[in-house]
Amino acid sequence: MPFCQHCGSQASETTDFCYNCGADVTAAALALPAMSAAWRTRFALLHKAGGAAMPQSIELTLAERAVVRFNLLAFVLGPVYYATMGMWKKGVSLALLAALLVLLARALLDAAGLAHTGLGVMAYLIAPLLYASRANIDYFTRVVLHDDGWV
């Protein structure tokens, strides 16, 4: 299944430009590299949602949104998962963002006198949830759009 290297939308094999963004799609390597059926399904759902920004995510069913928006291995392994998928830069960026958010949440809960409650413990779920919710989109961005940046 060919994808536009500029926006990530599915590219037509019969035209020289992307119907979504107008980019030139005549390059020989528009097809995705060999990958598992699960990743192909996730990428197809991301395409259906309009690419990495997911502007048409309303067209996805709740189950399809869950497939795109949550990655169990990223939830459990976090930065290790990102590193093994070749996205170490984004893994480091997310780790720093998660640490900042956890510190902010803990400070706010401490100020409200709730730091020693269940909410204080739940603040530590910020990092795994951040990794789990971004992993599929970040991998799509890396493979399809060739964007291996920090954010």
N, CA and C of each residue as an Amber inpcrd file, in Angstrom:
protein
   453
   0.8430000  -1.1670000   0.0000000   0.0000000   0.0000000   0.0000000
   0.8950000   1.2390000   0.0000000   0.9330000   2.0240000  -1.0760000
   1.8030000   3.1950000  -1.1310000   1.2410000   4.3640000  -0.3270000
   2.1400000   5.1230000   0.2810000   1.7700000   6.3050000   1.0430000
   2.5700000   7.4960000   0.5500000   1.9760000   8.6810000   0.6340000
   2.6840000   9.9190000   0.3010000   3.7630000  10.1380000   1.3510000
   4.9710000  10.4270000   0.9250000   6.0790000  10.6460000   1.8510000
   5.9860000  12.0070000   2.5330000   5.1170000  12.8830000   2.0650000
   4.9910000  14.2250000   2.6330000   3.9360000  14.2970000   3.7310000
   2.7170000  13.7780000   3.4520000   1.6270000  13.9090000   4.4160000
   1.1900000  12.5960000   5.0360000   1.5880000  11.4650000   4.4540000
   1.2300000  10.1740000   5.0080000  -0.0630000   9.5880000   4.4830000
  -0.7550000  10.2980000   3.6090000  -1.9910000   9.7850000   3.0230000
  -1.6760000   8.7010000   2.0080000  -2.6750000   7.8560000   1.7550000
  -2.4640000   6.8090000   0.7640000  -2.3120000   7.4620000  -0.6040000
  -1.2800000   7.0900000  -1.3160000  -0.9920000   7.6620000  -2.6310000
  -1.5260000   6.7420000  -3.7160000  -2.0010000   7.3380000  -4.7700000
  -2.4820000   6.5590000  -5.9000000  -1.2940000   6.0940000  -6.7300000
  -1.3820000   4.8680000  -7.2180000  -0.2950000   4.3450000  -8.0420000
  -0.4230000   4.8050000  -9.4940000  -1.5290000   5.4780000  -9.8360000
  -1.7730000   5.8700000 -11.2200000  -1.5340000   7.3490000 -11.4800000
  -1.2670000   8.1400000 -10.4420000  -1.0390000   9.5720000 -10.6300000
   0.3660000   9.9460000 -10.1720000   0.7730000  11.1600000 -10.5130000
   2.1010000  11.6490000 -10.1560000   2.0780000  12.5960000  -8.9620000
   0.8870000  12.8110000  -8.3540000   0.7870000  13.7160000  -7.2180000
  -0.1800000  13.1560000  -6.1830000  -0.0240000  13.5960000  -4.9400000
  -0.8880000  13.1700000  -3.8400000  -2.1870000  13.9540000  -3.8960000
  -3.2970000  13.2610000  -3.8110000  -4.6000000  13.9340000  -3.8270000
  -4.8330000  14.7610000  -2.5720000  -4.1660000  14.4290000  -1.4870000
  -4.3670000  15.1340000  -0.2300000  -3.5560000  16.4290000  -0.1400000
  -2.2500000  16.3700000  -0.4710000  -1.3990000  17.5520000  -0.2850000
  -0.7680000  18.0760000  -1.5690000  -0.8840000  17.3260000  -2.6570000
  -0.3320000  17.7720000  -3.9230000   1.1400000  17.4640000  -4.1280000
   1.7610000  16.7640000  -3.1880000   3.1920000  16.4540000  -3.3010000
   3.4460000  15.4750000  -4.4470000   4.6440000  15.5370000  -4.9780000
   5.0650000  14.6260000  -6.0360000   5.2270000  13.2290000  -5.4550000
   4.5420000  12.2510000  -6.0460000   4.6090000  10.8800000  -5.5450000
   5.1700000   9.9360000  -6.5950000   6.0170000  10.4480000  -7.4610000
   6.5800000   9.5970000  -8.5140000   7.8060000   8.8230000  -8.0430000
   8.2500000   9.0350000  -6.8160000   9.4250000   8.3270000  -6.3090000
   9.1840000   6.8260000  -6.3430000  10.2260000   6.0860000  -6.5780000
  10.1070000   4.6370000  -6.7340000   9.7630000   3.9310000  -5.4290000
  10.1540000   4.4930000  -4.2970000   9.9940000   3.7920000  -3.0210000
   8.8220000   4.3300000  -2.2130000   7.6140000   4.3320000  -2.7660000
   6.4580000   4.7970000  -2.0140000   5.8790000   3.7120000  -1.1200000
   6.1230000   2.4700000  -1.4270000   5.5580000   1.3780000  -0.6390000
   6.2400000   1.2920000   0.7140000   5.4940000   0.8370000   1.6970000
   6.0430000   0.6800000   3.0300000   7.0060000  -0.4910000   3.0620000
   7.9950000  -0.4420000   3.9430000   8.9110000  -1.5820000   4.0710000
   8.1610000  -2.7820000   4.6410000   8.7940000  -3.9340000   4.5750000
   8.1760000  -5.1470000   5.1030000   7.8880000  -4.9610000   6.5870000
   6.6480000  -5.2220000   6.9720000   6.2490000  -5.0960000   8.3690000
   5.1010000  -6.0440000   8.6510000   4.8220000  -6.2320000   9.9080000
   3.7990000  -7.1900000  10.3130000   2.4060000  -6.7250000   9.9040000
   1.4820000  -7.6630000   9.9040000   0.0900000  -7.3510000   9.5650000
  -0.5110000  -6.3860000  10.5810000  -0.1010000  -6.4940000  11.8350000
  -0.6160000  -5.5900000  12.8670000  -0.2270000  -4.1450000  12.5760000
   1.0320000  -3.9290000  12.1750000   1.4610000  -2.5630000  11.8470000
   0.7810000  -2.0760000  10.5790000   0.5860000  -2.9350000   9.6040000
  -0.1240000  -2.5370000   8.3820000  -1.5500000  -2.1200000   8.7230000
  -2.1860000  -2.8370000   9.6380000  -3.5420000  -2.4820000  10.0710000
  -3.5410000  -1.1220000  10.7630000  -2.5950000  -0.9120000  11.6600000
  -2.5080000   0.3820000  12.3530000  -2.2730000   1.5210000  11.3620000
  -1.3700000   1.2930000  10.3990000  -1.0860000   2.3250000   9.4160000
  -2.2950000   2.6040000   8.5370000  -3.0480000   1.5670000   8.1750000
  -4.2630000   1.7530000   7.3710000  -5.2990000   2.5570000   8.1610000
  -5.4130000   2.2830000   9.4520000  -6.3440000   3.0450000  10.2850000
  -5.8940000   4.4930000  10.4280000  -4.5870000   4.7100000  10.5530000
  -4.0780000   6.0830000  10.6090000  -4.3490000   6.8070000   9.2990000
  -4.2110000   6.1080000   8.1940000  -4.5370000   6.7070000   6.9070000
  -6.0190000   7.0640000   6.8490000  -6.8680000   6.1560000   7.3010000
  -8.3120000   6.3960000   7.3170000  -8.6440000   7.6190000   8.1680000
  -7.8580000   7.8390000   9.2210000  -8.0620000   8.9870000  10.1110000
  -7.4420000  10.2640000   9.5560000  -6.7600000  10.1810000   8.4200000
  -6.2000000  11.3740000   7.7940000  -4.7290000  11.5910000   8.0330000
  -4.0070000  10.5950000   8.4990000  -2.5750000  10.7360000   8.7320000
  -2.2720000  10.9420000  10.1990000  -1.0540000  11.3690000  10.4870000
  -0.5730000  11.4700000  11.8690000  -1.3730000  12.4630000  12.7130000
  -1.8700000  13.5310000  12.1150000  -2.6510000  14.5220000  12.8650000
  -4.0680000  14.0250000  13.1530000  -4.5100000  13.0130000  12.4460000
  -5.8170000  12.3780000  12.6050000  -6.9950000  13.3470000  12.5140000
  -7.0680000  14.1880000  11.4690000  -8.1880000  15.1270000  11.3750000
  -9.5400000  14.4540000  11.1400000  -9.5460000  13.2580000  10.5690000
 -10.8070000  12.5520000  10.3380000 -10.9680000  11.3730000  11.2970000
 -10.4900000  11.5000000  12.5140000 -10.5690000  10.3910000  13.4700000
 -12.0060000  10.0420000  13.8190000 -12.9360000  10.9350000  13.5670000
 -14.3470000  10.6630000  13.8350000 -14.8660000   9.5230000  12.9560000
 -14.1940000   9.2700000  11.8380000 -14.5980000   8.1780000  10.9480000
 -14.2060000   6.8130000  11.4890000 -13.3550000   6.7680000  12.4960000
 -12.9450000   5.5020000  13.0940000 -13.9470000   5.0780000  14.1600000
 -14.1700000   3.7730000  14.2610000 -14.9940000   3.2670000  15.3470000
 -14.2080000   3.3800000  16.6510000 -14.8830000   3.1820000  17.7610000
 -14.2150000   3.2580000  19.0530000 -13.1080000   2.2070000  19.1610000
 -13.3840000   1.0060000  18.6650000 -12.3680000  -0.0510000  18.6990000
 -11.1700000   0.3130000  17.8220000 -11.4220000   0.8990000  16.6430000
 -10.3180000   1.3070000  15.7620000  -9.4980000   2.4230000  16.4000000
 -10.1600000   3.3540000  17.0820000  -9.4290000   4.4190000  17.7750000
  -8.5450000   3.8380000  18.8680000  -9.0410000   2.8310000  19.5560000
  -8.2450000   2.1890000  20.6080000  -7.0080000   1.5190000  20.0160000
  -7.1570000   0.8920000  18.8560000  -6.0130000   0.2490000  18.1940000
  -4.9570000   1.2900000  17.8320000  -5.4040000   2.4380000  17.3360000
  -4.4770000   3.4870000  16.9070000  -3.8940000   4.2320000  18.1000000
  -4.6900000   4.4770000  19.1150000  -4.2950000   5.3510000  20.2160000
  -3.6190000   4.6780000  21.3990000  -3.5720000   3.3490000  21.4440000
  -2.9770000   2.7050000  22.6090000  -2.0780000   1.5540000  22.1840000
  -0.8660000   1.5320000  22.7130000   0.0930000   0.4680000  22.4300000
   0.5280000  -0.1170000  23.7700000   0.1130000  -1.3500000  24.0370000
   0.3730000  -1.9830000  25.3240000   1.8730000  -2.1410000  25.6070000
   2.6400000  -2.5240000  24.5920000   4.0860000  -2.6730000  24.8110000
   4.7350000  -1.3370000  25.1640000   4.2890000  -0.2590000  24.5460000
   4.8280000   1.0660000  24.8800000   4.4170000   1.4690000  26.2900000
   3.2150000   1.0700000  26.7100000   2.7610000   1.3560000  28.0730000
   3.6650000   0.6640000  29.0930000   4.0010000  -0.5890000  28.8220000
   4.7930000  -1.3730000  29.7710000   6.2750000  -1.0230000  29.7150000
   6.8140000  -0.8720000  28.5090000   8.2620000  -0.6970000  28.3520000
   8.7190000   0.7550000  28.1830000   7.8340000   1.6530000  27.7880000
   8.1430000   3.0720000  27.6820000   9.3310000   3.3980000  26.8080000
  10.3630000   4.0140000  27.3840000  11.5120000   4.4390000  26.5880000
  12.2770000   3.2800000  25.9520000  12.2470000   2.1130000  26.5820000
  12.9170000   0.9390000  26.0020000  12.2270000   0.5620000  24.6910000
  10.9070000   0.5970000  24.6830000  10.1460000   0.2950000  23.4640000
  10.5040000   1.2840000  22.3610000  10.5330000   2.5520000  22.7010000
  10.8790000   3.5840000  21.7160000  12.2830000   3.3550000  21.1590000
  13.2110000   3.0120000  22.0090000  14.5880000   2.7810000  21.5530000
  14.6590000   1.5800000  20.6150000  13.9550000   0.5030000  20.9440000
  14.0020000  -0.6830000  20.0830000  13.3070000  -0.4530000  18.7480000
  12.3720000   0.4810000  18.7000000  11.6790000   0.7930000  17.4450000
  12.4280000   1.8580000  16.6450000  13.5960000   2.2840000  17.1400000
  14.4040000   3.2600000  16.4280000  13.9540000   4.6940000  16.6230000
  13.1940000   4.9370000  17.6790000  12.6760000   6.2880000  17.9370000
  13.2350000   6.8320000  19.2500000  14.5230000   6.6440000  19.4780000
  15.1080000   7.0210000  20.7520000  15.0100000   8.5210000  21.0200000
  15.0930000   9.3500000  19.9750000  15.0010000  10.7970000  20.1890000
  13.6320000  11.1720000  20.7580000  12.5820000  10.6270000  20.1530000
  11.2370000  10.9040000  20.6620000  11.0520000  10.2860000  22.0450000
  11.6820000   9.1430000  22.2850000  11.6170000   8.5170000  23.6050000
  12.2110000   9.4040000  24.6810000  13.3470000  10.0160000  24.3800000
  13.9800000  10.9430000  25.3330000  13.1020000  12.1660000  25.5380000
  12.5480000  12.7150000  24.4460000  11.6710000  13.8820000  24.5570000
  10.4490000  13.5740000  25.4200000   9.8460000  12.4050000  25.1940000
   8.6750000  12.0270000  25.9850000   9.0390000  11.7800000  27.4420000
  10.2220000  11.2370000  27.6960000  10.6560000  11.0100000  29.0810000
  10.7980000  12.3370000  29.8230000  11.3790000  13.3170000  29.1620000
  11.5220000  14.6410000  29.7830000  10.1690000  15.2940000  30.0050000
   9.2850000  15.2010000  29.0170000   7.9420000  15.7650000  29.1540000
   7.1760000  15.0610000  30.2730000   7.2720000  13.7460000  30.3320000
   6.5810000  12.9850000  31.3720000   7.1030000  13.3480000  32.7570000
   8.4140000  13.4760000  32.8950000   8.9940000  13.8470000  34.1860000
   8.4900000  15.2170000  34.6260000   8.4340000  16.1490000  33.6970000
   7.9290000  17.4810000  34.0080000   6.4610000  17.4330000  34.4230000
   5.6580000  16.6640000  33.7030000   4.2350000  16.5530000  34.0360000
   4.0150000  15.8630000  35.3790000   4.8010000  14.8400000  35.6840000
   4.6770000  14.1560000  36.9720000   5.0580000  15.1020000  38.1090000
   6.1450000  15.8360000  37.9390000   6.5430000  16.7950000  38.9690000
   5.4830000  17.8660000  39.1760000   4.9130000  18.3540000  38.0930000
   3.8570000  19.3660000  38.1930000   2.6200000  18.7860000  38.8810000
   2.2190000  17.5870000  38.4920000   1.0470000  16.9550000  39.1060000
   1.2860000  16.7090000  40.5870000   2.4590000  16.2130000  40.9340000
   2.7730000  15.9590000  42.3460000   2.7820000  17.2630000  43.1530000
   3.3220000  18.3340000  42.5630000   3.3460000  19.6170000  43.2590000
   1.9240000  20.1430000  43.4770000   1.0790000  20.0230000  42.4660000
  -0.3030000  20.4810000  42.6060000  -1.0660000  19.6320000  43.6260000
  -0.8610000  18.3270000  43.5980000  -1.5250000  17.4570000  44.5640000
  -1.0140000  17.7110000  45.9800000   0.2710000  17.9940000  46.1080000
   0.8380000  18.3090000  47.4170000   0.2600000  19.6090000  47.9500000
   0.1330000  20.6040000  47.0800000  -0.4350000  21.8950000  47.4810000
  -1.9030000  21.7440000  47.8940000  -2.6020000  20.8020000  47.2730000
  -4.0040000  20.5780000  47.6080000  -4.1610000  19.5940000  48.7650000
  -3.0630000  19.0680000  49.2770000  -3.1120000  18.1150000  50.3780000
  -3.5460000  16.7230000  49.9570000  -3.4140000  16.3900000  48.6760000
  -3.8470000  15.0990000  48.1550000  -2.6900000  14.2080000  47.7100000
  -1.4680000  14.5880000  48.0570000  -0.2950000  13.8600000  47.5770000
  -0.2160000  12.4380000  48.1290000  -0.7950000  12.1890000  49.2870000
  -0.7000000  10.8630000  49.9050000  -1.9840000  10.0660000  49.7380000
  -2.7010000  10.3640000  48.6630000  -3.9240000   9.6350000  48.3560000
  -3.7060000   8.8160000  47.0810000  -4.7580000   8.2010000  46.6280000
  -4.6790000   7.4470000  45.3820000  -4.3250000   8.3270000  44.2000000
  -4.7110000   9.5920000  44.2500000  -4.3740000  10.5060000  43.1600000
  -2.8680000  10.7190000  43.0610000  -2.2040000  10.7420000  44.2010000
  -0.7490000  10.9040000  44.2020000  -0.0500000   9.7450000  43.5090000
  -0.5570000   8.5560000  43.7270000   0.0080000   7.3760000  43.0790000
  -0.3370000   7.3790000  41.5890000  -1.5410000   7.7950000  41.2510000
  -1.9700000   7.8180000  39.8450000  -1.1690000   8.8000000  39.0070000
  -0.5480000   9.7810000  39.6350000   0.2780000  10.7310000  38.8910000
   1.4250000  10.0250000  38.1800000   1.8490000   8.8870000  38.7270000
   2.9430000   8.1470000  38.1060000   2.5080000   7.3740000  36.8600000
   1.2260000   7.3670000  36.5630000   0.7340000   6.7480000  35.3270000
   0.8660000   7.6900000  34.1250000   1.2350000   8.9180000  34.3700000
   1.3640000   9.8880000  33.2810000   2.3640000   9.4080000  32.2390000
   3.5330000   8.9760000  32.6710000   4.5770000   8.5590000  31.7220000
   4.1480000   7.3590000  30.8770000   3.6820000   6.2630000  31.4840000
   3.2770000   5.1310000  30.6440000   2.1340000   5.4650000  29.6950000
   1.1830000   6.2580000  30.1580000   0.0620000   6.6350000  29.2850000
   0.5260000   7.5250000  28.1370000   1.4870000   8.3680000  28.4020000
   2.0310000   9.2230000  27.3460000   2.7180000   8.3830000  26.2770000
   3.5440000   7.4290000  26.6940000   4.1990000   6.5400000  25.7300000
   3.1800000   5.7040000  24.9610000   2.2110000   5.1390000  25.6640000
   1.2220000   4.2630000  25.0280000   0.3660000   5.0010000  24.0130000
   0.0340000   6.2520000  24.3030000  -0.8480000   7.0000000  23.4090000
  -0.1170000   7.5890000  22.2060000   1.1910000   7.6940000  22.2520000
   1.9530000   8.2940000  21.1490000   2.6840000   7.2790000  20.2760000
   2.9080000   6.0680000  20.7370000   3.8010000   5.1240000  20.0640000
   3.4020000   4.8240000  18.6220000   2.1440000   4.4950000  18.3730000
   1.7250000   4.1280000  17.0190000   1.8360000   5.3120000  16.0600000
   1.4420000   6.4760000  16.5100000   1.5170000   7.6680000  15.6600000
   2.9700000   8.0460000  15.3990000   3.8080000   7.9560000  16.4240000
   5.2240000   8.2860000  16.2450000   5.9090000   7.3120000  15.2860000
   5.5530000   6.0330000  15.3660000   6.1570000   5.0580000  14.4590000
   5.6740000   5.2880000  13.0230000   4.4040000   5.6130000  12.8580000
   3.8630000   5.9600000  11.5440000   4.6200000   7.1640000  10.9710000
   4.8350000   8.1740000  11.8070000   5.5630000   9.3720000  11.3790000
   6.9890000   9.0250000  10.9720000   7.6160000   8.1220000  11.7030000
   9.0010000   7.7340000  11.3840000   9.0760000   6.9460000  10.0820000
   8.1950000   5.9500000   9.9030000   8.2860000   5.0570000   8.7680000
   7.7260000   5.7010000   7.4960000   6.5510000   6.3030000   7.5800000
   5.8830000   6.8240000   6.3900000   6.3980000   8.2110000   6.0070000
   6.5250000   9.0920000   6.9850000   6.9270000  10.4690000   6.6900000
   8.4200000  10.7030000   6.8370000   9.1480000   9.6840000   7.2620000
  10.6030000   9.7700000   7.4430000  10.9960000  10.9210000   8.3610000
  10.2240000  11.1150000   9.4060000  10.4870000  12.1650000  10.4000000
  10.9660000  11.4710000  11.6720000  12.2460000  11.5920000  11.9540000
  12.8300000  10.9710000  13.1390000  13.3280000  12.0510000  14.0880000
  12.5410000  13.1130000  14.2220000  12.9530000  14.2450000  15.0410000
  12.7300000  14.0380000  16.5290000  12.9920000  15.0680000  17.2800000
  12.9020000  15.0130000  18.7250000  11.4690000  15.1260000  19.2310000
  10.6180000  15.7840000  18.5020000   9.2190000  15.9700000  18.9600000
   8.2290000  15.4010000  17.9960000
